[in-house]
Amino acid sequence: MKYSLEWLRALVELPAELRADEIARRLTAAGFHVEGADAHGTDTVLDVDVTTNRVDAMNHLGLARELHALLGGTLRDPRPAVVQASAPGGLVTIDAPRLCRRYVAVVVRGVRVAESPDWMRRRLLAIGLRPINNVVDVTNYVLWETGQPLHAFDLATLGEQRIVVREARAGETLRTLDGEARELQPGMLVIADATKPVGLGGVMGGEETEVTETTTEVLLESAWFDPVSVRRTARALGMHTDASHRFERGVDPEGQLRAALRAATLLAEIAGATAPEAIADVAGEALPPLSPVTLSTARLARFAGHDLRDADVERTLPPLGFALAPSAAGEWSITVPPWRRFDVLEEADLFEEVMRLVGFDAIAPALPCVEGPDAPELPAHRLRDVVKDHLAAAGLAETISWAFYGESEDERFDVFGAPGPALRLVNPLSERYARMRRSLLPGIVEAADFNRRRGALAVRLFEVGHVFWRLEGGEPREAEHLALAVGGRTGNPWQGNVELDFFDAKGVLESLAERVGGALVAHPATIRGLVPGRAAHLHRPGSDAVVGILGQLDEAGAAFPLFVAELALAPFAPLPRAEEVRQPSRFPAIELDLTLTHSVGVPWSALAAAVEERRPPQLVAFGLENRYQGAGVPEGAVNTTLHFVFQADDRSLTQDEVNAQRDEIAALLLERFGLR
């Protein structure tokens, strides 16, 4: 927002030697960031970033008030002389009192429409406004001086020379000053004459009643319109004006008469107008009264972490228009000026006012006192941290993908754990991102492909995130999942190359399940998006519920195969198991093998579960040693060699003890899985 420094100096007394860059620095330090200061003839134009809550400062008088509080000097408030005039009955009627809470109309006659004087044209041009004629320029000038939007009607063009403030009716249209024909909708606030709309309340006037070179009688409008109503109308019609920008944020509800009289005074000076002939000040529904805000100096000092005192409050707030009255020991009862009623609502807002004018640089930086966490850590949070730490320790890198994708990605893989249809976005970025994800696999596969296309020799990635779906009744649901993708070759020829495969992905998941106090069992399955015969459903032991999927990605032409998995984390909640440190036995271990011939359809997981079922205390470890099909093995069968490690904590085991325990396991496996 642009401000003329010459105009500001006319409103507040500033030292002549005070440079523009110093003014810009002080304003920036007080919360009004000056983005630039450019010469404009003999003037300097400040480009100031005014936050949306500070509508009171979106004008030169408001910013001059800030400079007055910062730098001192006299504030020259251009208040017009009080004019005694009354309006004939019926000049203004408000039929929408909630949407228009005040409407001031001032009628001036004897106007000579011409070019504005040089001083006014120069100031308007400096802030980027194109001068039009002296009447229109006065309304713009008063807006940028006081912050109150005005509009000038050619009185002769108003039906019955009166104003009716009402809501639009079905089928009504209005050609606005920009030449566009607008179709009005019921509920929009319009300014009408006796028969038709002549303006959009708070947005723009109508072309039919605009001031022209032949205008001699002017009705000046100065009103307070409901911010929500103005915003809805402006958005519905695709309009944004200087007036709507301010009305949407809430202008001073007590500044209407003053602004209208200021404009009438200027018209008398530069357009030959007579004194106001009629002044109508009509009220709609009153705004709630402003209640004083209590400010405690002790609470202010504690909040700021700085020794702020009563003198600081007395020095900073009155120049901004706040009225102070002591209410109790160390407390103030502060009356908020009407131009700040929508911005300063509570004590914390006053803290900010005092602190920014004292200067944030004067307040020593200090860390806040943190006595403990804001809230207890949830079990799900602890589980997530353990999962991420474990996968990172296993050599996988974390990736984060979009939480939405397209229809093709949603249908690429079988979805588990999300039993309902996908959630569709109402306003997606594009069709590619039209659905909330029901699976993490599309995102992690895209990340893996990105690396493979750029020559990566291996990919080891994981992601922890939420999936989403809709219940039959339409209610959305979400759950936390884990996805991983591995593939390629690690190591080098000197150290030995390792091809990452299905069992690497499976091993990572199994070690993770063990880390969080559980176990996983893989059952062969046919899964969309994965290679048939190289895919599996993951279950918890003893349960048929699918908690994950695992397999080789079904694709062609890739640099190397990719093995992916997705796992629901909820079955492992609420707590991961605690870390345990176990001292190894000082007695020697005995290792031996067992070979079993069984059907090729019996998975390793079934053999391992049977061993766990009869596991003796001295069996400290076991695993798969070898699987063999070929000469000497019946067709449809396989020889599986299991490797056992036996060890006791209190003594050395004998070979006979170990053989007996192995034979007991062998008998169980033979009875349950051996060929008959």
HUGICOR-V60824 format. One record per helix or strand. SS is the DSSP state (h for helix, s for strand). FROM is the first residue (numbers start at 1). LEN is the number of residues. If there is no record, write none. Layout:
BEGIN
SS&FROM&LEN / SS&FROM&LEN
END
This chain:
BEGIN
s&2&3 / h&5&7 / s&12&1 / h&20&10 / s&33&8 / s&43&7 / h&55&3 / h&60&12 / s&75&1 / s&92&3 / s&100&9 / h&118&9 / h&134&13 / s&151&4 / h&155&3 / h&159&3 / s&163&5 / s&173&4 / s&181&3 / s&189&4 / s&197&4 / s&204&3 / s&218&8 / h&227&10 / h&242&6 / h&256&15 / s&278&6 / s&293&4 / h&297&8 / h&310&7 / h&318&3 / s&323&6 / s&331&5 / h&338&3 / h&347&12 / h&360&3 / h&379&15 / s&397&2 / s&404&2 / h&407&4 / s&421&1 / s&424&1 / h&431&3 / s&435&2 / h&441&13 / s&458&13 / s&476&15 / s&498&3 / h&502&14 / s&521&4 / s&530&10 / s&546&8 / s&563&6 / h&570&3 / s&590&10 / h&604&10 / s&619&10 / s&637&10 / h&655&19 / s&674&1
END
